[in-house]
Amino acid sequence: MIFCENQEEIDYYWTKLTENGGEPGPCGWLKDRYGVSWQVIPDRLDDMITDPDPAKAARVTQAFMAMGKFDIAALDKAYAGE
């Protein structure tokens, strides 16, 4: 797992690890060109999906299940109920 502070960091690792034959996957997962699997995730994702408010956690989980590369802005909107 690669925990990232912001979208720029997610984009950087996603790009570097999928170039030259790497493969993007679902829910932040990818394989690098050597076939090693990585999950590139926002460092605050765990706090969001373990929030005491089950509605917030469910919205975030539903949002990220539809993603390949994580989109922090979309996760923040789901968390806020927007």
C-alpha positions as CSV (number, residue, x, y, z in Angstrom):
1,M,0.0,0.0,0.0
2,I,1.1,3.5,-0.8
3,F,-0.5,6.1,1.5
4,C,-0.8,9.5,-0.2
5,E,-1.3,12.9,1.3
6,N,-3.0,14.5,-1.7
7,Q,-4.2,14.0,-5.2
8,E,-0.9,15.0,-6.7
9,E,0.8,12.2,-4.9
10,I,-1.8,9.7,-5.9
11,D,-1.5,10.8,-9.6
12,Y,2.3,10.6,-9.4
13,Y,2.5,7.0,-8.1
14,W,-0.4,5.9,-10.3
15,T,1.4,7.2,-13.4
16,K,4.8,5.9,-12.5
17,L,3.6,2.4,-11.5
18,T,1.3,1.9,-14.5
19,E,3.8,3.1,-17.2
20,N,5.8,0.7,-19.3
21,G,3.3,-2.1,-19.1
22,G,1.7,-1.6,-15.8
23,E,-2.1,-2.2,-15.5
24,P,-4.7,-0.1,-13.7
25,G,-7.2,-1.9,-11.6
26,P,-10.2,-1.2,-9.4
27,C,-10.4,0.5,-6.0
28,G,-6.9,2.0,-6.1
29,W,-5.2,-1.2,-7.1
30,L,-2.8,-1.5,-10.0
31,K,0.0,-3.8,-11.2
32,D,3.4,-2.5,-12.0
33,R,5.3,-3.6,-15.1
34,Y,6.8,-6.5,-13.1
35,G,3.3,-7.8,-12.1
36,V,3.6,-6.6,-8.5
37,S,0.2,-5.4,-7.1
38,W,0.0,-2.0,-5.3
39,Q,-2.8,-0.1,-3.8
40,V,-2.4,3.7,-4.0
41,I,-4.8,5.3,-1.5
42,P,-5.4,8.6,0.3
43,D,-4.0,8.5,3.8
44,R,-7.3,9.6,5.3
45,L,-9.4,6.9,3.6
46,D,-9.3,4.7,6.7
47,D,-10.7,7.5,8.9
48,M,-13.5,8.0,6.4
49,I,-14.6,4.4,6.1
50,T,-14.4,3.8,9.9
51,D,-16.3,7.0,10.7
52,P,-18.8,6.5,13.6
53,D,-21.5,7.8,11.3
54,P,-22.5,4.7,9.2
55,A,-24.0,6.8,6.5
56,K,-20.7,8.7,5.9
57,A,-18.8,5.5,5.8
58,A,-21.2,3.8,3.4
59,R,-21.2,6.8,1.0
60,V,-17.4,6.8,0.9
61,T,-17.2,3.0,0.4
62,Q,-19.8,3.1,-2.4
63,A,-17.8,5.9,-4.1
64,F,-14.5,4.2,-4.0
65,M,-15.8,0.9,-5.1
66,A,-16.7,2.6,-8.4
67,M,-13.2,4.1,-8.8
68,G,-10.0,2.9,-10.4
69,K,-7.5,5.5,-9.3
70,F,-8.8,7.3,-6.2
71,D,-10.2,10.8,-6.6
72,I,-9.9,12.5,-3.3
73,A,-12.3,15.3,-4.3
74,A,-15.0,12.8,-5.1
75,L,-14.4,10.9,-1.8
76,D,-14.6,14.2,0.1
77,K,-17.9,15.0,-1.6
78,A,-19.3,11.5,-0.7
79,Y,-18.1,11.9,2.9
80,A,-19.9,15.3,3.1
81,G,-23.1,13.9,1.6
82,E,-22.9,16.1,-1.5
